[in-house]
Amino acid sequence: MIYAIASFAILVVMGIVLARAFYGPSVYDRILAVNMFGTKTVLLIAVYGFLTERPEFLDLAIVYALINFIGIVCVLKFIERLNSFDENQDIL
Amino acid sequence: MIFHILSWLFILLGLFFAITGAVGLFKLPDFYTRIHAASVADTSCAALILFGLMLNTGFSLITVKLLLILLLLWFTGPISSHSLVKAARESNLNPILADKEKEHRATD
């Protein structure tokens, strides 16, 4: 039963973080929210694997943690490259 | 039996940290304060929930995989936060500072 409570609470947290992703005034707020969303997705996959008693979900959680990290670093590099084109203004 | 109770405690504490971090992300006034709330609460919530899950099974391959997820999140979380703050600082996102005139008038 603790797994059901944990899944529901992590889903609620993901909803709140998604509100910040929509509302955030700068692009860095949105990247931060998506990063946190990805980390909570990893935890949700692990808890869901325990809920349905299938240990294969832990492999998915490992892969998604890596993909999340690489995705955030790639988006940051992209924005840095966009910023270096015009030095006087940024893309807020 | 004691492991069952401890695992409940760890998971509930981790959920408390998660909700605190999310509410802090929503309500704090500035980007730099928000990233502090997000990264600290995120890392500690992951550690507590994964420890709570580890206590439920005996020492097997599942525990090693959970430890691997935990190590990945511990290493990549602060790296992402640091590069995000550095990118935001280099692109002229100024933090909200205290009012400097009020400080000067107070010390006079």
Backbone of each chain as ProteinMPNN parsed JSONL, in Angstrom:
{"seq_chain_A": "MIYAIASFAILVVMGIVLARAFYGPSVYDRILAVNMFGTKTVLLIAVYGFLTERPEFLDLAIVYALINFIGIVCVLKFIERLNSFDENQDIL", "coords_chain_A": {"N_chain_A": [[0.817, -1.205, 0.0], [2.052, 1.178, 0.563], [3.377, 1.679, -1.748], [1.409, 2.464, -3.541], [0.551, 4.862, -2.366], [2.935, 6.292, -2.58], [3.27, 6.432, -5.357], [1.051, 7.97, -6.1], [1.594, 10.369, -4.734], [3.995, 11.15, -5.94], [3.064, 11.609, -8.506], [1.416, 13.818, -8.057], [3.349, 15.692, -7.328], [4.732, 15.872, -9.733], [2.801, 17.107, -11.277], [2.673, 19.67, -10.08], [5.227, 20.624, -10.634], [5.124, 20.714, -13.383], [3.379, 22.831, -13.715], [5.045, 24.951, -13.042], [6.735, 24.741, -15.214], [5.13, 25.616, -17.287], [4.59, 28.22, -16.472], [6.878, 29.654, -15.899], [8.879, 32.551, -16.096], [11.367, 32.763, -17.455], [13.584, 31.032, -19.752], [15.261, 29.368, -18.423], [13.981, 28.706, -16.087], [12.11, 26.942, -17.092], [13.713, 24.88, -18.051], [14.793, 23.964, -15.68], [12.478, 23.016, -14.425], [11.792, 20.908, -16.132], [13.961, 19.244, -15.791], [13.64, 18.481, -13.119], [11.226, 17.179, -13.396], [12.026, 14.985, -14.922], [13.671, 13.636, -13.095], [11.817, 12.936, -11.133], [10.304, 11.229, -12.697], [12.013, 9.063, -12.97], [12.013, 8.107, -10.327], [9.33, 7.453, -10.14], [9.096, 5.364, -11.978], [10.659, 3.431, -10.73], [9.259, 3.013, -8.303], [6.83, 2.149, -9.33], [7.613, -0.235, -10.471], [8.071, -1.728, -8.172], [5.479, -1.743, -7.262], [3.979, -3.28, -9.088], [5.377, -5.583, -8.862], [7.436, -6.391, -10.62], [10.634, -6.792, -11.425], [11.903, -5.765, -13.708], [11.546, -3.134, -14.283], [13.452, -1.577, -13.087], [15.694, -1.493, -14.694], [14.755, 0.118, -16.756], [14.549, 2.475, -15.313], [17.207, 3.123, -14.77], [18.153, 3.623, -17.363], [16.547, 5.792, -18.09], [17.367, 7.739, -16.291], [19.939, 8.32, -17.209], [19.328, 9.256, -19.803], [17.831, 11.548, -19.266], [19.749, 13.207, -18.031], [21.589, 13.582, -20.136], [19.936, 14.826, -21.986], [19.331, 17.286, -20.724], [21.858, 18.496, -20.609], [22.374, 18.73, -23.336], [20.343, 20.506, -24.172], [21.128, 22.772, -22.767], [23.582, 23.329, -23.967], [22.701, 23.972, -26.508], [21.239, 26.308, -26.051], [23.276, 27.936, -25.144], [24.758, 28.16, -27.459], [22.936, 29.534, -29.076], [22.834, 31.905, -27.647], [25.374, 32.904, -28.084], [25.341, 33.927, -30.582], [24.09, 36.462, -30.822], [25.44, 38.823, -28.892], [24.521, 40.873, -27.326], [21.941, 40.625, -26.456], [19.743, 38.279, -24.831], [17.894, 35.196, -24.929], [15.63, 35.379, -23.367]], "CA_chain_A": [[0.0, 0.0, 0.0], [2.916, 2.352, 0.569], [3.761, 1.955, -3.127], [0.323, 3.226, -4.161], [0.621, 6.227, -1.82], [4.125, 6.956, -3.126], [3.026, 6.746, -6.776], [0.112, 9.085, -6.196], [2.244, 11.605, -4.299], [4.972, 11.569, -6.954], [2.3, 12.173, -9.625], [0.992, 15.174, -7.664], [4.543, 16.541, -7.403], [5.021, 16.114, -11.137], [1.846, 18.1, -11.752], [3.068, 20.996, -9.603], [6.437, 21.021, -11.351], [4.7, 21.047, -14.748], [2.814, 24.186, -13.658], [6.168, 25.885, -13.129], [7.271, 24.698, -16.574], [4.287, 26.465, -18.126], [4.415, 29.576, -15.988], [8.148, 30.288, -15.609], [9.109, 33.656, -17.025], [12.557, 32.65, -18.287], [13.738, 29.694, -20.311], [15.989, 28.537, -17.467], [12.973, 28.139, -15.19], [11.486, 25.791, -17.74], [14.683, 23.774, -18.092], [14.861, 23.443, -14.317], [11.275, 22.239, -14.15], [11.835, 19.665, -16.906], [14.966, 18.402, -15.145], [13.034, 17.893, -11.933], [10.208, 16.247, -13.898], [12.704, 13.765, -15.319], [14.115, 12.904, -11.922], [10.645, 12.33, -10.522], [9.89, 10.109, -13.549], [12.861, 7.925, -12.605], [11.509, 7.563, -9.071], [8.013, 6.861, -10.383], [9.29, 4.074, -12.64], [11.17, 2.475, -9.732], [8.177, 2.675, -7.358], [5.827, 1.377, -10.064], [8.137, -1.582, -10.591], [7.793, -2.416, -6.923], [4.029, -1.876, -7.087], [3.484, -4.396, -9.881], [6.23, -6.724, -8.553], [8.226, -6.805, -11.771], [11.914, -6.086, -11.249], [12.518, -5.281, -14.934], [11.389, -1.69, -14.391], [14.626, -0.875, -12.584], [16.569, -1.228, -15.835], [14.206, 1.308, -17.413], [14.837, 3.658, -14.498], [18.628, 3.468, -14.981], [18.309, 4.21, -18.701], [15.919, 7.102, -18.165], [18.187, 8.705, -15.556], [21.002, 8.745, -18.116], [18.77, 10.038, -20.916], [17.445, 12.833, -18.723], [20.936, 14.02, -17.837], [22.141, 13.96, -21.441], [19.017, 15.774, -22.605], [19.473, 18.617, -20.119], [23.136, 19.077, -21.023], [22.254, 19.106, -24.753], [19.524, 21.72, -24.292], [21.923, 23.904, -22.293], [24.569, 23.666, -24.993], [21.982, 24.601, -27.61], [20.91, 27.682, -25.674], [24.521, 28.693, -25.102], [25.136, 28.487, -28.832], [22.033, 30.586, -29.536], [23.194, 33.159, -26.996], [26.635, 33.447, -28.547], [25.18, 34.568, -31.882], [23.973, 37.898, -30.569], [25.967, 38.919, -27.543], [23.958, 41.948, -26.52], [20.67, 40.258, -25.849], [19.61, 36.85, -24.654], [16.634, 34.713, -25.48], [14.575, 35.279, -22.361]], "C_chain_A": [[0.853, 1.258, 0.0], [3.325, 2.7, -0.865], [2.677, 2.742, -3.839], [0.328, 4.67, -3.684], [1.783, 6.974, -2.45], [3.902, 7.318, -4.59], [2.101, 7.94, -6.914], [0.77, 10.402, -5.815], [3.259, 12.093, -5.319], [4.249, 12.136, -8.162], [1.84, 13.589, -9.307], [2.17, 16.148, -7.775], [4.88, 16.857, -8.847], [4.048, 17.124, -11.737], [2.221, 19.511, -11.343], [4.275, 21.506, -10.382], [6.093, 21.404, -12.788], [4.056, 22.429, -14.8], [3.92, 25.229, -13.719], [6.761, 25.884, -14.539], [6.432, 25.541, -17.52], [4.416, 27.93, -17.761], [5.721, 30.35, -15.936], [8.512, 31.378, -16.595], [10.364, 33.533, -17.882], [12.694, 31.225, -18.777], [14.452, 28.781, -19.32], [15.068, 27.968, -16.408], [12.359, 26.889, -15.792], [12.437, 24.61, -17.814], [14.802, 23.142, -16.717], [13.665, 22.567, -14.012], [11.302, 20.908, -14.895], [12.861, 18.711, -16.322], [14.379, 17.707, -13.929], [11.951, 16.887, -12.324], [10.847, 14.921, -14.286], [13.176, 12.947, -14.133], [12.946, 12.232, -11.216], [10.118, 11.176, -11.361], [10.715, 8.867, -13.23], [12.354, 7.277, -11.329], [10.168, 6.88, -9.267], [8.141, 5.507, -11.048], [9.752, 3.038, -11.627], [10.061, 2.044, -8.779], [7.103, 1.845, -8.056], [6.294, -0.052, -10.286], [7.929, -2.387, -9.327], [6.304, -2.653, -6.741], [3.497, -3.079, -7.852], [4.351, -5.634, -9.75], [6.91, -7.294, -9.788], [9.551, -6.079, -11.682], [12.541, -5.578, -12.533], [12.44, -3.774, -15.061], [12.609, -0.936, -13.907], [15.626, -0.606, -13.696], [16.095, -0.008, -16.612], [14.549, 2.573, -16.647], [16.286, 4.096, -14.691], [18.793, 4.176, -16.318], [17.705, 5.603, -18.74], [16.687, 8.149, -17.379], [19.314, 9.223, -16.443], [20.479, 9.636, -19.227], [18.379, 11.436, -20.455], [18.642, 13.755, -18.586], [21.495, 14.501, -19.173], [21.251, 14.976, -22.123], [19.173, 17.173, -22.053], [20.76, 19.273, -20.567], [23.062, 19.518, -22.486], [21.443, 20.375, -24.924], [20.313, 22.938, -23.826], [22.978, 24.309, -23.301], [23.907, 24.38, -26.166], [21.688, 26.06, -27.284], [22.164, 28.524, -25.575], [24.953, 29.079, -26.503], [24.236, 29.567, -29.402], [22.412, 31.921, -28.935], [24.453, 33.745, -27.566], [26.496, 34.084, -29.919], [24.983, 36.06, -31.743], [24.299, 38.146, -29.111], [25.211, 39.913, -26.696], [22.655, 41.558, -25.862], [20.636, 38.743, -25.671], [18.173, 36.462, -24.997], [15.616, 34.51, -24.387], [13.256, 35.538, -23.046]], "O_chain_A": [[0.427, 2.296, -0.507], [3.59, 3.862, -1.174], [2.985, 3.605, -4.661], [0.139, 5.594, -4.475], [1.653, 8.143, -2.814], [4.303, 8.398, -5.024], [2.332, 8.82, -7.743], [0.554, 11.425, -6.465], [3.385, 13.296, -5.548], [4.759, 13.06, -8.796], [1.866, 14.464, -10.173], [2.017, 17.274, -8.249], [5.272, 17.981, -9.163], [4.425, 17.909, -12.606], [2.11, 20.445, -12.138], [4.337, 22.681, -10.746], [6.7, 22.316, -13.35], [4.169, 23.126, -15.808], [3.766, 26.266, -14.363], [7.24, 26.917, -15.008], [6.967, 26.124, -18.463], [4.359, 28.795, -18.634], [5.699, 31.581, -15.928], [8.462, 31.16, -17.806], [10.427, 34.145, -18.948], [12.017, 30.319, -18.291], [14.278, 27.563, -19.361], [15.319, 26.884, -15.88], [12.118, 25.902, -15.096], [12.018, 23.463, -17.657], [14.901, 21.921, -16.599], [13.807, 21.5, -13.413], [10.882, 19.887, -14.35], [12.661, 17.496, -16.349], [14.581, 16.51, -13.722], [11.78, 15.865, -11.66], [10.29, 13.857, -14.018], [13.099, 11.718, -14.147], [13.062, 11.098, -10.753], [9.542, 10.235, -10.815], [10.191, 7.754, -13.22], [12.269, 6.052, -11.241], [9.89, 5.855, -8.646], [7.385, 4.589, -10.73], [9.294, 1.896, -11.654], [9.926, 0.859, -8.475], [6.527, 0.941, -7.451], [5.484, -0.979, -10.292], [7.644, -3.583, -9.385], [5.902, -3.647, -6.135], [2.661, -3.822, -7.336], [4.113, -6.631, -10.432], [6.96, -8.508, -9.985], [9.592, -4.86, -11.849], [13.627, -5.002, -12.478], [13.175, -3.181, -15.85], [12.798, 0.225, -14.269], [16.336, 0.399, -13.655], [16.901, 0.8, -17.073], [14.81, 3.618, -17.244], [16.571, 5.291, -14.768], [19.478, 5.195, -16.411], [18.275, 6.506, -19.352], [16.674, 9.325, -17.743], [19.616, 10.417, -16.436], [21.095, 10.647, -19.564], [18.577, 12.407, -21.187], [18.586, 14.925, -18.964], [21.834, 15.675, -19.328], [21.747, 15.896, -22.773], [19.151, 18.146, -22.807], [20.777, 20.466, -20.873], [23.617, 20.555, -22.848], [21.801, 21.235, -25.729], [20.192, 24.016, -24.408], [23.246, 25.497, -23.478], [24.492, 25.292, -26.75], [21.862, 26.941, -28.126], [22.129, 29.714, -25.889], [25.453, 30.182, -26.724], [24.709, 30.433, -30.138], [22.333, 32.954, -29.601], [24.617, 34.965, -27.551], [27.435, 34.726, -30.388], [25.618, 36.844, -32.447], [23.559, 37.747, -28.212], [25.242, 39.823, -25.469], [22.299, 42.103, -24.817], [21.413, 38.019, -26.292], [17.347, 37.318, -25.316], [14.815, 33.577, -24.452], [12.209, 35.509, -22.4]]}, "seq_chain_B": "MIFHILSWLFILLGLFFAITGAVGLFKLPDFYTRIHAASVADTSCAALILFGLMLNTGFSLITVKLLLILLLLWFTGPISSHSLVKAARESNLNPILADKEKEHRATD", "coords_chain_B": {"N_chain_B": [[10.143, -7.329, 10.201], [10.866, -4.94, 11.47], [12.287, -3.834, 9.421], [10.263, -3.393, 7.609], [8.77, -1.341, 8.835], [10.723, 0.642, 8.961], [11.157, 1.062, 6.25], [8.693, 2.119, 5.426], [8.839, 4.541, 6.877], [11.074, 5.826, 5.713], [10.191, 6.145, 3.066], [7.939, 7.766, 3.393], [9.108, 10.054, 4.488], [10.727, 10.784, 2.359], [8.738, 11.446, 0.487], [7.672, 13.658, 1.734], [9.819, 15.451, 1.515], [9.828, 15.684, -1.252], [7.371, 16.93, -1.84], [7.745, 19.301, -0.476], [9.904, 20.399, -1.907], [8.703, 20.743, -4.426], [6.641, 22.567, -3.892], [8.193, 24.689, -3.038], [9.529, 25.228, -5.418], [7.47, 26.291, -6.817], [6.653, 28.581, -5.443], [8.741, 30.318, -4.736], [10.51, 33.47, -5.142], [12.544, 34.017, -7.079], [14.766, 32.958, -9.721], [17.213, 31.872, -8.872], [16.83, 31.221, -6.212], [14.858, 29.344, -6.563], [16.213, 27.275, -7.865], [17.858, 26.397, -5.905], [16.038, 25.291, -4.053], [14.941, 23.293, -5.676], [17.097, 21.551, -6.405], [18.247, 20.666, -3.987], [16.079, 19.501, -2.548], [15.308, 17.628, -4.403], [17.488, 15.84, -4.683], [17.771, 14.781, -2.078], [15.258, 13.68, -1.688], [15.233, 11.639, -3.615], [17.257, 10.001, -2.595], [16.148, 9.185, -0.119], [13.735, 7.883, -0.848], [14.697, 5.811, -2.464], [16.328, 4.436, -0.644], [14.34, 3.568, 1.109], [12.986, 1.808, -0.593], [14.981, -0.039, -0.931], [15.156, -1.316, 1.513], [13.089, -3.044, 1.529], [13.466, -5.379, 0.114], [15.515, -8.305, 0.245], [19.14, -8.715, 0.305], [20.027, -8.551, -2.873], [20.125, -8.798, -6.457], [18.384, -6.76, -7.051], [18.739, -4.858, -5.084], [21.295, -3.985, -5.723], [20.813, -2.819, -8.209], [19.1, -0.734, -7.491], [20.868, 0.743, -5.94], [22.578, 1.529, -7.936], [20.935, 3.239, -9.468], [20.598, 5.216, -7.569], [23.232, 6.184, -7.251], [23.665, 7.236, -9.802], [21.736, 9.311, -9.883], [22.686, 10.889, -7.797], [25.146, 11.73, -8.77], [24.562, 13.002, -11.217], [22.658, 14.946, -10.682], [23.642, 17.306, -9.122], [25.527, 18.152, -11.067], [23.951, 18.904, -13.259], [22.494, 21.011, -12.089], [24.517, 22.82, -11.466], [25.566, 23.476, -14.005], [23.334, 24.624, -15.122], [22.914, 26.92, -13.525], [25.265, 28.266, -14.072], [25.016, 28.743, -16.802], [22.772, 30.4, -16.776], [23.754, 32.597, -15.351], [25.729, 33.525, -17.047], [24.256, 34.496, -19.116], [23.097, 36.921, -18.473], [21.046, 36.857, -16.529], [19.807, 38.375, -13.93], [20.065, 38.147, -10.371], [17.597, 38.789, -7.81], [18.421, 41.302, -5.776], [19.067, 42.66, -2.463], [17.817, 45.875, -1.496], [20.027, 48.416, -2.196], [20.118, 51.085, -1.509], [18.586, 51.3, 0.773], [20.187, 49.938, 2.566], [22.406, 51.602, 2.769], [21.273, 53.912, 3.877], [20.493, 52.9, 6.32], [22.861, 52.366, 7.667], [23.916, 54.888, 8.068]], "CA_chain_B": [[9.108, -6.406, 10.668], [11.479, -3.632, 11.708], [12.639, -3.306, 8.109], [9.039, -2.91, 6.983], [8.424, -0.042, 9.42], [11.752, 1.603, 8.54], [10.961, 1.397, 4.841], [7.567, 3.06, 5.399], [9.299, 5.837, 7.376], [11.941, 6.459, 4.732], [9.44, 6.559, 1.875], [7.091, 8.916, 3.736], [9.978, 11.226, 4.623], [11.109, 11.187, 1.011], [7.604, 12.113, -0.151], [7.561, 14.981, 2.336], [10.827, 16.301, 0.881], [9.441, 15.927, -2.644], [6.303, 17.924, -1.887], [8.34, 20.582, -0.067], [10.68, 20.921, -3.025], [7.823, 21.183, -5.509], [5.958, 23.794, -3.466], [9.209, 25.733, -3.065], [9.765, 25.567, -6.815], [6.347, 27.057, -7.339], [6.338, 29.81, -4.748], [9.855, 31.21, -4.432], [10.382, 34.614, -6.046], [13.605, 34.264, -8.037], [15.261, 31.716, -10.326], [18.327, 31.294, -8.122], [16.266, 30.586, -5.017], [14.12, 28.148, -6.985], [17.075, 26.155, -8.199], [18.341, 25.841, -4.65], [14.987, 24.41, -3.528], [14.737, 22.129, -6.549], [18.17, 20.559, -6.432], [18.447, 20.061, -2.672], [14.952, 18.63, -2.222], [15.271, 16.542, -5.371], [18.514, 14.853, -4.393], [17.507, 14.088, -0.814], [14.046, 12.867, -1.874], [15.622, 10.435, -4.342], [18.013, 9.135, -1.696], [15.286, 8.589, 0.897], [12.779, 6.928, -1.431], [15.402, 4.606, -2.911], [16.696, 3.665, 0.554], [13.142, 2.899, 1.588], [12.71, 0.662, -1.455], [16.029, -1.045, -0.742], [14.956, -2.061, 2.746], [11.981, -3.982, 1.419], [13.931, -6.647, -0.425], [16.784, -8.755, 0.807], [20.299, -8.289, -0.46], [20.015, -9.325, -4.111], [20.453, -7.95, -7.614], [17.5, -5.589, -7.035], [19.377, -3.84, -4.233], [22.425, -3.413, -6.453], [20.288, -1.926, -9.247], [18.616, 0.495, -6.835], [22.054, 1.511, -5.563], [23.103, 2.135, -9.161], [20.075, 4.391, -9.787], [20.878, 6.263, -6.592], [24.519, 6.795, -7.557], [23.493, 8.047, -11.008], [21.031, 10.551, -9.554], [23.543, 11.714, -6.951], [26.212, 12.348, -9.531], [24.133, 13.865, -12.313], [21.837, 16.056, -10.213], [24.403, 18.54, -8.92], [26.178, 18.62, -12.303], [22.944, 19.626, -14.044], [22.155, 22.272, -11.425], [25.625, 23.755, -11.578], [25.686, 23.996, -15.364], [22.179, 25.478, -15.368], [23.136, 28.217, -12.899], [26.352, 28.939, -14.77], [24.487, 29.238, -18.072], [21.875, 31.519, -16.505], [24.534, 33.76, -14.939], [26.466, 34.086, -18.173], [23.373, 35.132, -20.082], [22.533, 38.151, -17.933], [19.844, 36.721, -15.713], [20.284, 38.932, -12.674], [19.275, 37.789, -9.202], [16.934, 39.894, -7.104], [19.242, 41.605, -4.617], [18.452, 43.573, -1.507], [17.87, 47.251, -1.945], [21.286, 48.92, -1.667], [19.919, 52.395, -0.908], [18.081, 51.14, 2.14], [21.286, 49.548, 3.44], [23.241, 52.768, 3.026], [20.582, 54.812, 4.794], [20.407, 52.301, 7.661], [24.148, 52.456, 8.355], [24.303, 56.281, 8.331]], "C_chain_B": [[9.668, -5.008, 10.873], [11.874, -2.997, 10.381], [11.414, -2.756, 7.394], [8.678, -1.519, 7.493], [9.419, 1.016, 8.987], [11.552, 2.015, 7.096], [9.772, 2.335, 4.669], [8.033, 4.46, 5.793], [10.142, 6.566, 6.344], [11.14, 6.962, 3.544], [8.556, 7.759, 2.204], [7.908, 10.183, 3.906], [10.431, 11.73, 3.25], [9.982, 11.892, 0.286], [7.405, 13.501, 0.423], [8.567, 15.947, 1.712], [10.44, 16.644, -0.547], [8.376, 17.008, -2.729], [6.833, 19.288, -1.477], [9.129, 21.21, -1.205], [9.799, 21.447, -4.142], [7.098, 22.469, -5.141], [6.946, 24.96, -3.454], [9.52, 26.172, -4.476], [8.659, 26.461, -7.347], [6.258, 28.443, -6.728], [7.487, 30.776, -4.582], [9.991, 32.284, -5.509], [11.395, 34.687, -7.171], [14.128, 32.941, -8.558], [16.325, 31.064, -9.456], [17.854, 30.663, -6.821], [15.526, 29.3, -5.396], [15.045, 26.996, -7.282], [17.684, 25.561, -6.944], [17.318, 24.865, -4.072], [14.892, 23.13, -4.352], [15.844, 21.112, -6.386], [18.349, 19.894, -5.082], [17.328, 19.072, -2.359], [14.911, 17.423, -3.148], [16.262, 15.44, -5.024], [18.194, 14.083, -3.12], [16.251, 13.23, -0.913], [14.385, 11.571, -2.591], [16.348, 9.462, -3.429], [17.094, 8.427, -0.717], [14.336, 7.566, 0.303], [13.5, 5.656, -1.869], [15.924, 3.788, -1.745], [15.5, 2.914, 1.1], [12.776, 1.698, 0.727], [13.731, -0.448, -1.25], [15.787, -1.887, 0.481], [13.881, -3.116, 2.609], [12.402, -5.326, 0.876], [15.21, -7.035, 0.291], [17.928, -8.318, -0.07], [20.394, -9.14, -1.716], [20.394, -8.382, -5.235], [19.608, -6.686, -7.618], [18.112, -4.473, -6.196], [20.537, -3.174, -4.97], [21.926, -2.465, -7.534], [19.755, -0.637, -8.647], [19.777, 1.367, -6.41], [22.652, 2.202, -6.783], [22.276, 3.342, -9.581], [20.388, 5.547, -8.844], [22.196, 6.964, -6.897], [24.42, 7.686, -8.792], [22.814, 9.369, -10.684], [21.882, 11.464, -8.692], [24.642, 12.406, -7.728], [25.694, 13.31, -10.573], [23.292, 15.038, -11.862], [22.611, 17.336, -9.968], [25.117, 19.048, -10.164], [25.189, 19.41, -13.139], [22.637, 20.978, -13.421], [23.268, 23.284, -11.602], [25.723, 24.335, -12.982], [24.513, 24.896, -15.704], [22.396, 26.86, -14.767], [24.227, 28.977, -13.629], [25.864, 29.506, -16.103], [23.58, 30.44, -17.851], [22.661, 32.762, -16.114], [25.263, 34.383, -16.105], [25.564, 34.741, -19.179], [22.539, 36.21, -19.426], [21.192, 37.945, -17.267], [20.225, 37.168, -14.312], [19.44, 38.463, -11.511], [18.641, 39.022, -8.571], [17.734, 40.155, -5.839], [18.483, 42.507, -3.664], [18.645, 44.995, -2.004], [19.09, 47.917, -1.346], [21.105, 50.284, -1.026], [19.451, 52.292, 0.522], [19.209, 50.763, 3.077], [22.154, 50.745, 3.782], [22.583, 53.709, 4.016], [20.551, 54.248, 6.19], [21.72, 52.444, 8.403], [24.542, 53.882, 8.666], [23.907, 56.76, 9.718]], "O_chain_B": [[9.04, -4.015, 10.504], [11.808, -1.778, 10.224], [11.507, -1.772, 6.66], [8.329, -0.631, 6.717], [9.04, 2.146, 8.681], [11.752, 3.178, 6.745], [9.828, 3.253, 3.851], [7.681, 5.444, 5.144], [9.965, 7.762, 6.115], [11.371, 8.071, 3.061], [8.431, 8.675, 1.39], [7.467, 11.266, 3.521], [10.509, 12.935, 3.01], [10.229, 12.841, -0.458], [7.017, 14.424, -0.293], [8.241, 17.096, 1.413], [10.688, 17.757, -1.011], [8.453, 17.898, -3.576], [6.439, 20.31, -2.039], [9.035, 22.415, -1.44], [10.103, 22.477, -4.744], [6.953, 23.363, -5.975], [6.592, 26.083, -3.814], [9.751, 27.356, -4.72], [8.89, 27.291, -8.227], [5.84, 29.388, -7.397], [7.253, 31.954, -4.312], [9.633, 32.049, -6.663], [11.133, 35.373, -8.159], [13.956, 31.909, -7.911], [16.344, 29.842, -9.313], [18.426, 29.668, -6.375], [15.557, 28.308, -4.667], [14.713, 25.847, -6.988], [17.995, 24.371, -6.902], [17.666, 23.761, -3.654], [14.779, 22.032, -3.809], [15.567, 19.922, -6.242], [18.58, 18.687, -5.017], [17.591, 17.941, -1.952], [14.528, 16.328, -2.736], [15.928, 14.256, -5.064], [18.33, 12.86, -3.087], [16.178, 12.169, -0.295], [13.88, 10.511, -2.219], [16.101, 8.257, -3.467], [17.223, 7.223, -0.496], [14.144, 6.494, 0.877], [12.99, 4.552, -1.675], [15.966, 2.561, -1.833], [15.619, 1.758, 1.509], [12.308, 0.683, 1.243], [13.416, -1.632, -1.371], [16.165, -3.058, 0.507], [13.758, -3.991, 3.466], [11.747, -6.33, 1.156], [15.897, -6.193, 0.87], [17.727, -7.631, -1.072], [20.789, -10.305, -1.654], [20.922, -7.296, -4.995], [20.044, -5.651, -8.123], [18.019, -3.296, -6.544], [20.743, -1.965, -4.863], [22.534, -1.42, -7.765], [19.934, 0.437, -9.222], [19.7, 2.593, -6.501], [23.169, 3.315, -6.685], [22.83, 4.357, -10.002], [20.44, 6.705, -9.258], [22.282, 8.189, -6.816], [25.017, 8.762, -8.834], [23.249, 10.424, -11.145], [21.814, 12.685, -8.831], [25.034, 13.527, -7.403], [26.316, 14.346, -10.806], [23.208, 16.038, -12.575], [22.276, 18.368, -10.549], [25.299, 20.257, -10.312], [25.53, 20.465, -13.673], [22.529, 21.98, -14.129], [23.013, 24.461, -11.856], [25.937, 25.536, -13.147], [24.662, 25.834, -16.487], [22.102, 27.866, -15.412], [24.136, 30.194, -13.792], [26.246, 30.61, -16.491], [23.602, 31.39, -18.632], [22.288, 33.87, -16.498], [25.412, 35.603, -16.174], [26.048, 35.484, -20.033], [21.378, 36.395, -19.792], [20.289, 38.768, -17.422], [20.888, 36.431, -13.583], [18.218, 38.383, -11.634], [19.094, 40.148, -8.777], [17.735, 39.331, -4.924], [17.422, 43.043, -3.987], [19.521, 45.275, -2.823], [19.208, 47.991, -0.123], [21.839, 50.63, -0.1], [19.85, 53.078, 1.381], [19.23, 51.187, 4.233], [22.59, 50.903, 4.922], [23.249, 54.249, 4.899], [20.579, 55.004, 7.16], [21.726, 52.622, 9.621], [25.446, 54.084, 9.477], [24.17, 57.909, 10.072]]}, "name": "protein", "num_of_chains": 2, "seq": "MIYAIASFAILVVMGIVLARAFYGPSVYDRILAVNMFGTKTVLLIAVYGFLTERPEFLDLAIVYALINFIGIVCVLKFIERLNSFDENQDILMIFHILSWLFILLGLFFAITGAVGLFKLPDFYTRIHAASVADTSCAALILFGLMLNTGFSLITVKLLLILLLLWFTGPISSHSLVKAARESNLNPILADKEKEHRATD"}
